[in-house]
Amino acid sequence: MTSSKASIKSFKDLRIASLLPSTTDICIALGLQSNVVGITHECDFPLPDDSSKSSPFKHHFVICQAAIQNDPAATIAKKPLTLTVSHIDPSKATQAEIDLAVKTSLHDGLSLYNLNDDALSQAQPDIILTQSLCEVCAVAKDEVDDKVSCRLPPNQCQVLSLEPESLEEVTETFVRIADACGVPERGEELRRSFWEGAERVLLATKKSGIVKTKEALPKLLFLEWVDPPFNGGHWIPDMVEKWSGCRTATSWVTNTCKSVQLSWQQIYDADPDLVVIACCGFDLKRNEKDALAARELLKPLRAFKEGRIYAADGNLYFARPGPALREGIAILSRCAYDGDKDVVKELEGLGWLPNEGEGWARVVYDQEAVDTSIADMED
C-alpha cells in the first residue's frame, strides 16, 4: 500500500529513503544506489573503492546487470544518512535477553526502533520504503506516516509499504519498487534473474544419485532463533520445501506465515537429518558462537552426533526479504547435500554460492560427542 502520494520525478533525480536492509539491497540490485539518501543503522551500503569512483560495488546477491551497464553513474554514490536508532544492542545481549526485550516491547506497545527526525528532514526523500509485516524488525509504519506529515512538505513524499510473506511475494517487491522508482524493466529483470538462479539450485539437487524419492529428501530443521527455539517463517518454508531439494523437519507447523516457537522435545521428536542455525539479524560468526553455546540442547539430536549442525549468515541470506535469498537457497542445498559429490560440484559451479567460512559453516564440536566427519552419502 502507499500513502502520502507524491508525483515521482525522473529516477535520476529521485531521492530514496530505505527503512529496511532488504529494500536497501533491492535498490542496490536495481542499480539505484546513487539515489539512496537515507538508510537504517542495520543496512549494508558498500561504497566504491576510494581509489576509483567508477569501481563496482561488492555485492552478496543477484544484480540487475543491464541497469549497471546502461547507467554507469549507478555505481557512484556517497554514504547515505542513517535515519533510524535502536534501543537494543544485539551484540551485547544473549538470545534469551533479546527475546525478553522483544516480547516486553510488544506487550507494552513500544517500538525497539525509532526514526531520527532531524536526519529525515535533512534527507528530504521523495519516496520512503518501509514495511508493516513485522512489529519487531523496523520502525513502525504509523511512526513513518506521522514523521512524514510533520517533517516533510505536503505531497512531497510517497511512502511505499511492503509486506511480503512468501518467496513469490518477495520477488514481487522487486517489481513494485522498480515501478515506483521509474525503472520497471529493471524490476522484471531482477525477478527473472532471481528465479533463474533458484531453478539452477533445484536442478543441481536433482543431480543426486542417492536421493531418488521425496521421502528420501534431506529433512532440514531451520532455526531462526535458538533460545528459545523458533522455526523459520514467512518465505523460509518456500526456500526449504520448494527450492532447496529438502523436506522441512517442522511439517506439523501449518496455517501460519510467522515463525513459531518450538519446544526442544518437538525438535528431538522431529529427528532432522541436519540443522541450519541462521538466527534473525545475526551474522555467521554470531550464529556459530550461539550454536556452540547450545551444545547441550543440540546434543541429543542424531544430526549432532553425525556432525550435521550448520551455521549461516542469517542476517544477509535469510532474514531479509530481498535478492540475497537466492544465495540463501543455495546455502541450504549445500548444507543438505554436503556428502553428495555430484550435487556439491553443481552447486559450487553456480559461481555465486557463498563460500564455506564466509556465508555458512559446519559447526565443529569436541570430537567426543560428534562423529569425526560427514560421511559421503555414496558410502
ZIBELJO-V173947 format. One record per helix or strand. SS is the DSSP state (alpha for helix, beta for strand). FROM is the first residue (numbers start at 1). LEN is the number of residues. Records with the same first field share a line. If there is no record, write none. Layout:
# ZIBELJO-V173947
SS = FROM-LEN / FROM-LEN
This chain:
# ZIBELJO-V173947
beta = 2-2 / 16-3 / 36-4 / 81-2 / 84-3 / 113-3 / 127-5 / 158-5 / 218-9 / 229-3 / 246-3 / 261-1 / 274-4 / 309-4 / 356-1 / 360-3
alpha = 11-3 / 21-9 / 33-3 / 65-6 / 72-4 / 90-3 / 95-14 / 117-7 / 141-11 / 167-14 / 184-22 / 214-3 / 236-8 / 264-7 / 284-10 / 295-4 / 302-4 / 314-6 / 325-12 / 341-8
